[in-house]
Amino acid sequence: MKYEPIIGLEVHAQIHTRSKMFCSCPVVEDTGDLEPNTYVCPVCTAMPGSLPVINRRAVEMTILTGLALNCEINPVNVFSRKNYFYPDLPKGYQISQYDLPLCTSGYLEIETEAGSKRIGINRAHLEEDAGKLYHVGTVSLVDFNRAGVPLIEIVSEPDMRSVEEVRAYATKLHAILVYLGVNSGDMEKGVMRFEANVSVRAVGSDVLNPRHEIKNLNSFRALARAVEYEIAHQIEVYESGGTVTPQTMRWDEARGVTYPSRGKEHAHDYRYFPE
């Protein structure tokens, strides 16, 4: 039996602003060079009684991106609390968008050796970044300098069918964001991160099988290698009579394999409600 991959991408790009999403703390792209927890305030560390105020520039940059991606710009949109618990998330929730995002229903034209293809854009929305964990021996340290930095999340439809299409989509989107001044494009500083949703199915089938979401891929090379490995791995599982279950995966660059991180969450797990 022949299989085809079904691939969608979520791209998290740091928006090039002077201050954070909901407070006046400065944004520094390479937080690794800073003293930990120095660019923080009661708002971005979620102290009781602190109130967020939206960054107008981040909204403008998201709308600009939506226009470049042929999206519909929604005149009414809502920020929601995405509830989950992780040490680098000081609020215990992330301010994001769910029901009414800024931008929806767009597309991006890509070129590969097979020709041109239109990749659908489901949505582009605004959210705040989390902090950063550093693991030292048996201890984990938390740095909140990055917490509250504005992010644009661009979610494609599952329209990609090869690693070549994934690479073409990611590189063109990167170029657009840099050209618009939305993102600096410096991948080494982690200002753009990819999450790939990968499943496979029999050629000719219209079934969407369970997918694996590969988190925090921070280079084009890692993205391509992780997707290529995951496609081959899932085909091997099906051919051996096994089943694929929804999983959140991580990419091990040194070993060249994906490995499970946790069970795949669904929207209802986050208990979204208006901010």
Backbone as JSON, one array per atom type, in Angstrom:
{
  "sequence": "MKYEPIIGLEVHAQIHTRSKMFCSCPVVEDTGDLEPNTYVCPVCTAMPGSLPVINRRAVEMTILTGLALNCEINPVNVFSRKNYFYPDLPKGYQISQYDLPLCTSGYLEIETEAGSKRIGINRAHLEEDAGKLYHVGTVSLVDFNRAGVPLIEIVSEPDMRSVEEVRAYATKLHAILVYLGVNSGDMEKGVMRFEANVSVRAVGSDVLNPRHEIKNLNSFRALARAVEYEIAHQIEVYESGGTVTPQTMRWDEARGVTYPSRGKEHAHDYRYFPE",
  "N": [[0.84, -1.2, 0.0], [0.49, 2.24, -0.79], [1.36, 5.29, 0.78], [0.46, 8.65, 1.73], [1.67, 11.72, 3.07], [0.07, 13.97, 5.38], [0.25, 17.22, 6.15], [0.41, 19.95, 8.33], [1.32, 23.25, 9.41], [2.19, 25.1, 12.3], [3.24, 28.26, 13.02], [5.17, 30.13, 15.16], [5.94, 33.35, 15.64], [8.03, 35.84, 16.88], [6.99, 39.1, 17.45], [8.3, 42.11, 16.19], [8.65, 44.37, 18.33], [9.02, 47.18, 20.6], [8.23, 46.92, 23.22], [6.65, 44.61, 25.56], [3.75, 42.41, 25.16], [1.55, 43.08, 26.83], [2.46, 44.91, 28.67], [4.89, 47.43, 29.69], [7.49, 46.53, 29.67], [10.75, 46.19, 28.23], [11.47, 44.52, 25.1], [13.8, 42.05, 24.47], [15.56, 40.3, 22.13], [17.5, 38.18, 22.32], [17.43, 36.64, 25.03], [19.17, 35.07, 26.43], [21.54, 36.37, 26.92], [21.08, 38.06, 29.0], [20.78, 39.04, 32.48], [18.94, 36.79, 34.45], [15.41, 37.25, 34.84], [15.19, 40.09, 34.89], [14.01, 41.85, 33.08], [11.24, 42.25, 33.78], [7.94, 42.67, 35.25], [5.13, 43.5, 37.45], [2.92, 42.9, 35.78], [3.71, 41.11, 33.64], [4.61, 39.03, 35.16], [2.4, 38.27, 36.46], [1.38, 39.3, 38.93], [-0.88, 39.67, 41.7], [-3.68, 41.77, 41.11], [-2.57, 43.22, 39.01], [-3.04, 44.68, 35.78], [-3.5, 43.99, 32.35], [-2.5, 45.89, 29.44], [-3.09, 46.39, 26.07], [-0.68, 46.03, 23.42], [-0.5, 48.24, 20.93], [1.05, 48.33, 18.6], [1.72, 45.65, 18.14], [-0.75, 44.6, 17.41], [-1.19, 46.0, 15.01], [0.94, 44.98, 13.46], [0.2, 42.32, 13.26], [-2.19, 42.48, 11.8], [-1.13, 43.54, 9.42], [0.42, 41.35, 8.61], [-1.64, 39.5, 8.19], [-2.94, 40.68, 5.97], [-0.9, 40.42, 4.06], [-0.96, 37.7, 3.78], [-3.3, 37.23, 2.53], [-5.61, 37.16, 4.09], [-8.84, 37.33, 5.73], [-9.69, 40.13, 7.64], [-10.8, 40.37, 10.82], [-13.24, 42.49, 12.14], [-14.15, 42.46, 14.74], [-12.73, 41.04, 17.52], [-11.48, 38.73, 20.0], [-9.66, 38.31, 23.02], [-8.53, 35.46, 24.74], [-8.26, 33.32, 27.63], [-5.96, 30.79, 27.77], [-5.8, 27.94, 29.35], [-3.36, 26.25, 31.06], [-0.9, 24.38, 32.87], [2.38, 25.02, 33.57], [5.8, 25.34, 34.46], [7.05, 27.63, 33.35], [5.06, 29.43, 32.83], [3.78, 32.08, 34.16], [1.2, 33.06, 34.89], [-0.44, 30.87, 34.97], [-2.07, 30.58, 32.92], [-2.28, 31.37, 29.42], [-2.53, 34.38, 27.64], [-4.28, 34.48, 24.77], [-5.78, 33.97, 21.51], [-8.88, 32.62, 20.44], [-11.8, 31.91, 19.64], [-12.46, 34.24, 18.11], [-10.21, 35.31, 16.23], [-7.72, 37.69, 15.0], [-7.12, 37.41, 12.22], [-8.27, 35.44, 9.5], [-8.85, 32.64, 7.22], [-6.96, 32.72, 4.95], [-4.29, 32.47, 2.47], [-1.23, 31.08, 1.11], [0.91, 31.2, -1.58], [3.09, 28.78, -2.87], [6.18, 27.59, -4.34], [7.48, 24.71, -5.82], [9.53, 22.03, -7.18], [7.58, 20.55, -8.36], [5.77, 22.4, -9.19], [3.51, 25.23, -8.76], [1.58, 25.88, -5.78], [-1.24, 26.39, -3.7], [-1.37, 27.05, -0.33], [-3.53, 26.78, 2.31], [-4.36, 29.2, 4.82], [-5.4, 28.91, 7.98], [-5.72, 30.61, 10.22], [-4.42, 33.61, 11.77], [-3.17, 34.75, 14.69], [-2.86, 36.74, 17.72], [-0.77, 36.38, 20.59], [0.76, 35.88, 23.85], [4.16, 35.19, 24.74], [5.7, 32.5, 26.62], [7.8, 32.06, 29.57], [11.2, 30.91, 30.03], [12.78, 27.79, 30.51], [15.61, 26.54, 32.23], [17.66, 23.8, 32.53], [19.59, 22.45, 34.97], [21.57, 20.06, 35.98], [19.89, 18.29, 38.4], [18.07, 20.23, 38.81], [15.66, 22.68, 37.83], [15.54, 25.87, 36.42], [13.83, 29.0, 36.18], [13.37, 31.58, 33.86], [11.89, 34.62, 33.4], [12.2, 36.66, 31.56], [11.42, 36.48, 28.89], [8.72, 36.11, 29.08], [5.53, 37.19, 28.18], [6.26, 38.46, 25.84], [5.25, 39.62, 22.63], [3.67, 37.43, 20.34], [2.98, 36.23, 17.05], [0.86, 33.78, 15.93], [0.68, 31.64, 13.27], [-1.4, 29.6, 11.56], [-1.53, 26.95, 9.43], [-3.63, 25.28, 6.98], [-4.03, 21.68, 6.71], [-2.51, 21.14, 4.22], [-0.15, 20.43, 3.0], [1.95, 18.07, 1.35], [4.44, 16.96, 1.25], [7.93, 16.94, 2.25], [9.34, 18.83, 0.82], [7.38, 20.72, 0.16], [6.75, 21.63, 2.7], [9.18, 22.84, 3.45], [9.32, 24.85, 1.49], [7.06, 26.39, 2.11], [7.65, 27.24, 4.76], [10.06, 28.71, 4.44], [9.26, 30.74, 2.67], [7.28, 32.05, 4.15], [8.82, 32.95, 6.29], [10.48, 34.77, 4.9], [8.57, 36.68, 4.11], [7.68, 37.71, 6.6], [10.03, 38.87, 7.55], [10.53, 40.78, 5.53], [8.32, 42.48, 5.88], [8.96, 43.58, 8.29], [7.94, 42.54, 10.57], [9.15, 40.5, 11.96], [12.46, 39.73, 13.06], [13.83, 37.66, 11.89], [16.0, 36.24, 12.79], [16.88, 33.23, 13.31], [18.55, 31.84, 15.04], [18.28, 33.06, 17.46], [15.89, 32.23, 18.33], [13.54, 33.5, 17.5], [11.62, 32.66, 15.8], [9.6, 29.85, 15.67], [8.71, 26.52, 14.82], [5.92, 24.3, 14.61], [5.03, 21.16, 13.68], [2.35, 19.37, 12.35], [1.74, 16.12, 11.73], [0.48, 13.46, 9.82], [-0.27, 10.3, 8.24], [-1.79, 8.68, 5.41], [-3.53, 6.25, 3.38], [-2.93, 6.44, -0.1], [-5.31, 8.1, -2.05], [-7.29, 7.95, -0.19], [-9.64, 9.8, 1.85], [-9.57, 10.12, 4.5], [-8.68, 11.53, 7.64], [-6.15, 10.64, 9.56], [-5.05, 9.94, 13.01], [-2.79, 12.37, 14.35], [0.65, 13.39, 14.85], [2.08, 15.95, 16.74], [4.83, 17.87, 16.35], [6.89, 19.61, 18.39], [8.38, 22.9, 18.87], [10.47, 23.38, 16.86], [13.29, 24.9, 15.71], [14.68, 25.64, 13.42], [15.08, 25.59, 9.83], [16.29, 23.3, 8.92], [15.99, 21.46, 11.06], [13.21, 21.32, 11.07], [12.64, 20.15, 8.51], [14.0, 17.69, 8.72], [12.76, 16.51, 10.95], [10.08, 16.24, 10.12], [10.41, 14.57, 7.91], [11.44, 12.24, 9.15], [9.27, 11.6, 10.83], [7.2, 11.02, 9.04], [8.2, 8.69, 7.77], [8.38, 7.04, 10.01], [5.68, 6.78, 10.89], [4.52, 5.5, 8.67], [5.9, 3.09, 8.79], [4.87, 2.1, 11.21], [2.14, 1.67, 10.56], [2.41, -0.2, 8.48], [3.39, -2.36, 9.85], [1.22, -3.23, 11.16], [0.42, -1.78, 13.35], [-0.97, 0.98, 15.31], [-1.41, 4.53, 15.18], [-1.45, 6.95, 17.66], [-2.8, 10.08, 18.87], [-0.24, 12.34, 19.64], [2.01, 14.52, 21.37], [5.11, 15.48, 20.27], [8.71, 15.57, 20.57], [11.77, 16.72, 19.04], [14.79, 15.1, 18.65], [17.74, 16.26, 17.92], [20.38, 15.31, 17.85], [20.16, 12.49, 17.79], [18.47, 12.19, 15.69], [15.71, 11.58, 15.73], [12.18, 11.54, 16.53], [10.45, 11.82, 19.67], [8.03, 10.85, 22.16], [6.41, 13.4, 24.07], [4.15, 14.15, 25.58], [0.64, 13.31, 25.94], [-1.52, 14.27, 23.25], [-3.05, 17.41, 23.43], [-6.42, 18.72, 23.28], [-8.68, 21.32, 22.13], [-10.68, 21.67, 24.1], [-9.36, 20.88, 26.37], [-7.94, 23.05, 27.24], [-9.74, 24.83, 28.27], [-10.76, 27.37, 27.3], [-11.66, 30.75, 27.9], [-13.11, 34.07, 27.8], [-10.76, 36.76, 28.11]],
  "CA": [[0.0, 0.0, 0.0], [1.21, 3.5, -0.82], [0.87, 6.27, 1.74], [0.81, 10.05, 1.52], [1.64, 12.49, 4.32], [-0.81, 15.13, 5.53], [1.09, 18.06, 7.02], [0.08, 21.34, 8.59], [2.33, 23.93, 10.23], [1.92, 26.25, 13.17], [4.46, 29.06, 13.11], [5.15, 31.13, 16.23], [6.96, 34.35, 15.31], [8.09, 36.97, 17.8], [6.73, 40.35, 16.75], [9.39, 43.06, 16.42], [8.16, 45.55, 19.04], [9.93, 47.66, 21.64], [7.76, 46.49, 24.54], [5.93, 43.34, 25.58], [2.39, 42.4, 24.65], [0.56, 43.7, 27.71], [3.11, 45.78, 29.65], [5.91, 48.31, 29.1], [8.83, 45.95, 29.76], [11.4, 46.1, 26.92], [11.67, 43.22, 24.46], [15.17, 41.76, 24.05], [15.42, 39.04, 21.4], [18.36, 37.12, 22.84], [17.37, 36.74, 26.49], [20.25, 34.29, 27.02], [22.64, 37.26, 27.29], [20.65, 38.93, 30.08], [20.58, 38.48, 33.81], [17.57, 36.26, 34.52], [14.33, 37.93, 35.57], [15.46, 41.52, 35.04], [13.05, 42.57, 32.24], [9.94, 41.75, 34.24], [7.16, 43.6, 36.06], [3.96, 42.8, 38.01], [1.98, 42.43, 34.75], [4.17, 39.91, 32.92], [4.78, 37.93, 36.11], [1.06, 37.93, 36.96], [1.15, 39.63, 40.33], [-2.3, 39.98, 41.97], [-4.1, 43.15, 40.93], [-2.0, 43.83, 37.8], [-3.98, 44.67, 34.66], [-2.82, 44.1, 31.05], [-2.9, 46.89, 28.44], [-2.64, 45.79, 24.81], [0.34, 46.7, 22.62], [-1.12, 48.61, 19.65], [1.95, 47.99, 17.49], [1.6, 44.21, 17.89], [-2.01, 44.42, 16.67], [-0.96, 46.5, 13.65], [1.81, 44.05, 12.76], [-0.57, 41.1, 12.97], [-3.09, 42.81, 10.68], [-0.28, 43.64, 8.23], [0.73, 39.97, 8.21], [-2.86, 38.92, 7.65], [-3.14, 41.21, 4.63], [0.1, 39.81, 3.18], [-1.32, 36.29, 3.6], [-4.62, 37.19, 1.88], [-6.6, 36.78, 5.1], [-9.91, 38.23, 6.13], [-9.4, 40.79, 8.91], [-12.05, 40.41, 11.58], [-13.39, 43.77, 12.85], [-14.38, 42.17, 16.16], [-11.95, 39.87, 17.95], [-11.5, 38.52, 21.45], [-8.55, 37.61, 23.66], [-9.01, 34.41, 25.64], [-7.28, 32.67, 28.5], [-5.67, 29.4, 27.44], [-5.41, 27.45, 30.67], [-2.55, 25.05, 31.27], [0.05, 24.58, 33.97], [3.77, 24.71, 33.25], [6.59, 26.24, 35.32], [7.44, 28.89, 32.71], [3.86, 30.21, 32.56], [3.54, 32.63, 35.51], [-0.21, 33.27, 35.2], [-1.22, 29.63, 34.97], [-2.79, 30.6, 31.64], [-1.68, 32.23, 28.4], [-3.49, 35.23, 26.92], [-4.21, 34.12, 23.36], [-7.06, 34.16, 20.83], [-9.45, 31.33, 20.05], [-13.01, 31.99, 18.83], [-12.47, 35.38, 17.2], [-8.85, 35.82, 16.02], [-7.6, 38.86, 14.13], [-7.04, 37.09, 10.79], [-8.73, 34.08, 9.16], [-9.18, 32.26, 5.84], [-6.02, 33.23, 3.96], [-3.52, 31.46, 1.74], [0.12, 31.43, 0.69], [1.33, 30.47, -2.78], [4.47, 28.3, -2.8], [6.74, 27.0, -5.56], [8.4, 23.58, -5.69], [9.83, 21.46, -8.49], [6.32, 20.03, -8.92], [4.96, 23.52, -9.64], [2.97, 26.13, -7.73], [0.49, 25.32, -4.99], [-1.8, 27.3, -2.71], [-1.52, 26.48, 1.01], [-4.51, 27.56, 3.07], [-4.05, 29.73, 6.16], [-6.61, 28.84, 8.81], [-5.82, 31.77, 11.1], [-3.22, 34.23, 12.33], [-3.66, 35.44, 15.88], [-1.9, 37.29, 18.67], [-0.7, 35.79, 21.93], [1.98, 36.22, 24.58], [5.09, 34.08, 24.91], [5.98, 32.04, 27.98], [9.19, 32.23, 29.98], [12.14, 29.91, 29.53], [13.33, 26.91, 31.53], [16.99, 26.09, 32.11], [17.82, 22.59, 33.33], [20.95, 22.34, 35.48], [21.6, 18.86, 36.8], [18.56, 17.84, 38.81], [17.3, 21.43, 39.13], [15.18, 23.49, 36.72], [15.47, 27.3, 36.74], [12.88, 29.7, 35.32], [13.68, 32.96, 33.51], [10.67, 35.23, 32.86], [12.49, 37.79, 30.67], [10.69, 36.3, 27.63], [7.29, 36.01, 29.36], [4.77, 38.36, 27.76], [6.7, 38.98, 24.54], [4.17, 39.36, 21.67], [3.85, 36.42, 19.3], [1.92, 35.95, 16.1], [0.79, 32.36, 15.57], [0.1, 31.46, 11.94], [-1.79, 28.19, 11.49], [-1.9, 26.56, 8.07], [-4.47, 24.11, 6.79], [-3.18, 20.5, 6.45], [-2.49, 21.08, 2.75], [1.17, 20.05, 2.49], [2.03, 16.64, 1.08], [5.84, 16.52, 1.14], [8.91, 17.75, 2.97], [9.67, 19.96, -0.05], [6.34, 21.74, 0.32], [6.92, 22.2, 4.05], [10.33, 23.74, 3.41], [8.97, 26.01, 0.67], [6.11, 27.2, 2.87], [8.32, 27.85, 5.91], [11.04, 29.71, 4.01], [8.57, 31.9, 2.1], [6.64, 32.77, 5.25], [9.93, 33.62, 6.98], [10.88, 35.91, 4.08], [7.51, 37.68, 4.17], [7.69, 38.35, 7.91], [11.23, 39.72, 7.62], [10.32, 41.91, 4.61], [7.34, 43.38, 6.47], [9.47, 44.12, 9.55], [7.21, 41.92, 11.67], [10.06, 39.6, 12.67], [13.85, 39.98, 12.66], [14.29, 36.54, 11.08], [17.21, 35.63, 13.34], [16.43, 31.94, 13.83], [19.43, 31.39, 16.13], [17.81, 33.66, 18.72], [14.6, 31.64, 18.68], [12.44, 34.43, 17.26], [10.61, 31.96, 15.02], [9.58, 28.43, 16.0], [7.73, 25.77, 14.04], [5.3, 23.08, 15.12], [4.52, 20.42, 12.53], [1.34, 18.35, 12.59], [2.0, 15.13, 10.69], [-0.18, 12.16, 9.79], [-0.19, 9.67, 6.92], [-2.97, 7.9, 5.04], [-3.42, 5.56, 2.1], [-3.16, 7.29, -1.27], [-6.68, 7.98, -2.53], [-8.22, 8.04, 0.93], [-9.9, 11.15, 2.33], [-9.6, 10.03, 5.96], [-7.61, 12.18, 8.39], [-5.75, 9.76, 10.66], [-4.45, 10.64, 14.16], [-1.56, 13.06, 13.98], [1.67, 13.74, 15.83], [2.49, 17.35, 16.69], [6.24, 17.99, 16.72], [6.98, 20.94, 19.0], [9.6, 23.7, 19.09], [11.52, 23.22, 15.85], [13.75, 26.28, 15.58], [15.46, 25.86, 12.2], [14.51, 24.92, 8.65], [16.88, 21.96, 8.85], [15.32, 20.62, 12.05], [11.83, 21.12, 10.59], [12.61, 19.19, 7.41], [14.43, 16.37, 9.19], [11.75, 15.96, 11.86], [8.91, 15.83, 9.32], [10.81, 13.4, 7.11], [11.51, 11.08, 10.04], [7.94, 11.26, 11.34], [6.46, 10.37, 7.94], [8.71, 7.32, 7.62], [8.04, 6.28, 11.22], [4.25, 6.43, 10.9], [4.29, 4.48, 7.63], [6.42, 1.83, 9.33], [3.91, 1.63, 12.21], [0.95, 1.13, 9.88], [2.77, -1.4, 7.71], [3.61, -3.47, 10.78], [-0.06, -3.57, 11.78], [0.19, -0.97, 14.54], [-1.82, 2.17, 15.2], [-0.83, 5.8, 15.61], [-2.33, 7.69, 18.55], [-2.41, 11.49, 18.95], [0.86, 12.56, 20.57], [2.9, 15.66, 21.24], [6.45, 14.92, 20.11], [9.9, 16.42, 20.54], [12.77, 16.3, 18.07], [16.15, 14.93, 19.16], [18.61, 16.58, 16.78], [21.58, 14.47, 17.87], [19.82, 11.12, 17.4], [17.7, 12.22, 14.45], [14.43, 10.89, 15.92], [11.18, 12.17, 17.39], [10.08, 11.0, 20.83], [6.82, 11.42, 22.76], [6.54, 14.3, 25.2], [2.93, 13.97, 26.36], [-0.54, 13.09, 25.12], [-1.94, 15.45, 22.5], [-4.2, 18.13, 23.98], [-7.44, 19.25, 22.38], [-9.09, 22.67, 22.53], [-11.45, 21.68, 25.34], [-8.46, 20.68, 27.5], [-7.41, 24.35, 27.66], [-10.81, 25.58, 28.93], [-10.73, 28.77, 26.85], [-12.77, 31.68, 28.18], [-12.66, 35.43, 27.46], [-9.86, 37.47, 29.02]],
  "C": [[0.88, 1.25, 0.0], [0.53, 4.5, 0.13], [1.26, 7.68, 1.29], [0.75, 10.78, 2.86], [0.63, 13.64, 4.24], [-0.15, 16.03, 6.57], [0.5, 19.47, 7.12], [1.13, 21.95, 9.5], [1.7, 25.01, 11.09], [3.24, 26.99, 13.35], [4.26, 30.12, 14.19], [6.29, 32.11, 15.96], [6.88, 35.51, 16.3], [7.92, 38.26, 17.01], [7.74, 41.41, 17.18], [8.83, 44.36, 17.01], [9.16, 45.96, 20.11], [9.52, 47.18, 23.02], [6.93, 45.23, 24.42], [4.46, 43.52, 25.22], [1.41, 43.19, 25.51], [1.18, 44.57, 28.79], [4.21, 46.57, 28.95], [7.32, 47.76, 29.22], [9.46, 45.85, 28.37], [11.48, 44.66, 26.42], [13.13, 43.11, 24.03], [15.15, 40.38, 23.41], [16.24, 37.91, 22.01], [18.42, 37.23, 24.36], [18.47, 35.94, 27.17], [21.42, 35.14, 27.47], [22.3, 38.16, 28.48], [20.72, 38.23, 31.43], [19.14, 37.97, 33.9], [16.64, 37.18, 35.31], [14.63, 39.4, 35.88], [14.5, 42.37, 34.21], [11.64, 42.07, 32.54], [9.26, 42.83, 35.09], [5.96, 42.86, 36.63], [3.0, 42.25, 36.96], [2.46, 41.14, 34.12], [4.54, 38.77, 33.85], [3.49, 37.63, 36.87], [0.88, 38.17, 38.45], [-0.32, 40.0, 40.55], [-2.6, 41.47, 41.81], [-3.54, 43.83, 39.7], [-2.96, 43.66, 36.63], [-3.23, 44.84, 33.34], [-3.38, 45.22, 30.19], [-2.28, 46.48, 27.12], [-1.62, 46.67, 24.09], [-0.23, 46.98, 21.23], [-0.26, 48.18, 18.46], [1.86, 46.5, 17.14], [0.33, 43.9, 17.1], [-1.82, 44.85, 15.22], [-0.1, 45.53, 12.84], [1.1, 42.75, 12.4], [-1.53, 41.33, 11.81], [-2.3, 42.92, 9.38], [0.08, 42.26, 7.7], [-0.48, 39.31, 7.58], [-3.14, 39.4, 6.24], [-2.16, 40.6, 3.64], [-0.22, 38.35, 2.88], [-2.76, 36.14, 3.08], [-5.74, 36.77, 2.83], [-7.75, 37.78, 5.15], [-9.56, 38.81, 7.5], [-10.72, 40.98, 9.66], [-12.17, 41.72, 12.36], [-13.64, 43.61, 14.34], [-13.57, 40.94, 16.52], [-11.8, 39.89, 19.46], [-10.2, 37.86, 21.9], [-9.12, 36.64, 24.69], [-7.88, 33.9, 26.52], [-7.16, 31.2, 28.11], [-5.05, 28.77, 28.68], [-4.59, 26.17, 30.6], [-1.47, 25.39, 32.29], [1.43, 24.09, 33.55], [4.63, 25.72, 34.0], [6.94, 27.58, 34.69], [6.26, 29.79, 32.37], [3.38, 30.84, 33.87], [2.07, 32.79, 35.87], [-0.96, 31.97, 35.48], [-2.15, 29.57, 33.77], [-2.03, 31.53, 30.7], [-2.78, 33.08, 27.78], [-3.27, 35.02, 25.43], [-5.53, 34.51, 22.7], [-7.57, 32.81, 20.37], [-10.65, 31.51, 19.11], [-12.96, 33.08, 17.76], [-11.06, 35.95, 17.05], [-8.85, 37.02, 15.08], [-7.75, 38.51, 12.65], [-7.47, 35.65, 10.53], [-8.78, 33.91, 7.64], [-8.28, 32.9, 4.79], [-5.36, 32.11, 3.18], [-2.14, 32.0, 1.41], [0.48, 30.56, -0.5], [2.8, 30.06, -2.63], [4.88, 27.71, -4.14], [7.68, 25.86, -5.19], [8.7, 23.07, -7.09], [8.58, 20.9, -9.17], [5.42, 21.14, -9.44], [4.48, 24.38, -8.49], [1.8, 25.47, -7.02], [0.05, 26.35, -3.96], [-2.0, 26.55, -1.39], [-2.46, 27.37, 1.81], [-3.97, 28.0, 4.42], [-5.34, 29.72, 6.96], [-6.81, 30.11, 9.61], [-4.44, 32.33, 11.4], [-3.7, 35.05, 13.52], [-2.52, 35.87, 16.79], [-1.93, 36.52, 19.98], [0.6, 36.23, 22.59], [2.85, 34.97, 24.73], [5.2, 33.7, 26.39], [7.41, 32.39, 28.35], [10.06, 31.12, 29.42], [12.71, 29.11, 30.69], [14.78, 26.57, 31.21], [17.18, 24.91, 33.05], [19.3, 22.42, 33.69], [21.0, 21.16, 36.44], [20.2, 18.39, 37.11], [17.62, 19.01, 39.11], [16.86, 22.13, 37.84], [15.0, 24.93, 37.19], [14.55, 27.99, 35.73], [13.32, 31.15, 35.12], [12.44, 33.56, 32.83], [10.94, 36.44, 31.96], [11.69, 37.7, 29.37], [9.18, 36.28, 27.84], [6.58, 37.31, 28.98], [5.21, 38.99, 26.47], [5.61, 38.67, 23.5], [4.57, 38.36, 20.59], [2.69, 36.49, 18.33], [1.99, 34.46, 15.79], [0.03, 32.23, 14.26], [-0.14, 29.98, 11.73], [-2.23, 27.87, 10.07], [-2.98, 25.48, 8.1], [-3.55, 22.91, 6.53], [-3.08, 20.2, 4.96], [-1.16, 20.62, 2.17], [1.3, 18.54, 2.41], [3.46, 16.12, 0.95], [6.72, 17.42, 1.98], [9.28, 18.98, 2.15], [8.65, 21.08, 0.08], [6.43, 22.4, 1.69], [8.06, 23.21, 4.05], [10.0, 25.01, 2.62], [8.03, 26.95, 1.41], [6.82, 27.95, 4.0], [9.28, 28.96, 5.48], [10.36, 30.94, 3.41], [7.89, 32.72, 3.19], [7.68, 33.56, 6.05], [10.34, 34.88, 6.22], [9.85, 37.03, 4.12], [7.54, 38.44, 5.49], [8.89, 39.28, 8.09], [11.05, 40.96, 6.75], [9.37, 42.95, 5.21], [7.85, 44.07, 7.74], [8.74, 43.58, 10.76], [8.14, 41.12, 12.56], [11.47, 39.85, 12.17], [14.41, 38.86, 11.79], [15.51, 35.83, 11.62], [16.84, 34.34, 14.06], [17.27, 31.48, 15.02], [19.01, 31.95, 17.48], [16.43, 33.16, 19.11], [13.41, 32.53, 18.43], [11.36, 33.83, 16.36], [10.71, 30.47, 15.31], [8.45, 27.75, 15.25], [7.18, 24.6, 14.85], [4.63, 22.4, 13.93], [3.52, 19.37, 12.97], [1.39, 17.36, 11.43], [1.14, 13.89, 10.89], [0.03, 11.58, 8.4], [-1.49, 8.9, 6.68], [-2.72, 7.23, 3.7], [-3.71, 6.53, 0.97], [-4.57, 7.03, -1.81], [-7.72, 8.07, -1.44], [-8.46, 9.5, 1.29], [-10.01, 11.19, 3.85], [-8.43, 10.8, 6.55], [-7.28, 11.32, 9.61], [-5.19, 10.57, 11.83], [-3.08, 11.21, 13.8], [-0.61, 13.19, 15.17], [2.03, 15.2, 15.63], [3.92, 17.44, 17.22], [6.5, 19.43, 17.14], [8.37, 21.56, 18.87], [10.74, 23.36, 18.15], [12.0, 24.62, 15.47], [14.7, 26.52, 14.42], [14.78, 25.14, 11.05], [15.03, 23.49, 8.55], [16.19, 21.01, 9.83], [13.89, 20.32, 11.62], [11.77, 20.04, 9.52], [12.98, 17.79, 7.88], [13.38, 15.72, 10.08], [10.53, 15.46, 11.09], [9.24, 14.59, 8.5], [10.86, 12.13, 7.96], [10.12, 10.64, 10.47], [7.08, 10.58, 10.27], [6.88, 8.91, 7.82], [8.32, 6.46, 8.82], [6.58, 5.86, 11.23], [3.91, 5.39, 9.83], [4.75, 3.12, 8.12], [5.45, 1.25, 10.37], [2.7, 1.0, 11.55], [1.26, -0.16, 9.13], [3.03, -2.61, 8.6], [2.34, -3.86, 11.53], [-0.4, -2.78, 13.02], [-0.76, 0.18, 14.28], [-1.05, 3.39, 15.71], [-1.86, 6.52, 16.48], [-1.88, 9.15, 18.61], [-1.34, 11.7, 20.03], [1.5, 13.91, 20.31], [4.33, 15.13, 21.29], [7.52, 16.01, 20.25], [10.88, 15.85, 19.53], [14.13, 16.26, 18.73], [17.11, 15.1, 17.99], [19.81, 15.65, 16.71], [21.29, 13.06, 17.37], [19.02, 11.06, 16.1], [16.38, 11.51, 14.54], [13.48, 11.82, 16.68], [10.89, 11.24, 18.55], [8.89, 11.66, 21.52], [7.13, 12.28, 23.98], [5.35, 14.14, 26.15], [1.79, 13.67, 25.4], [-0.96, 14.38, 24.45], [-3.17, 16.09, 23.14], [-5.17, 18.5, 22.88], [-7.93, 20.57, 22.95], [-9.82, 22.67, 23.88], [-10.57, 21.46, 26.57], [-7.96, 22.01, 28.07], [-8.47, 25.24, 28.31], [-10.75, 27.08, 28.58], [-11.93, 29.55, 27.4], [-12.23, 33.1, 28.04], [-11.79, 36.06, 28.54], [-10.56, 38.73, 29.54]]
}
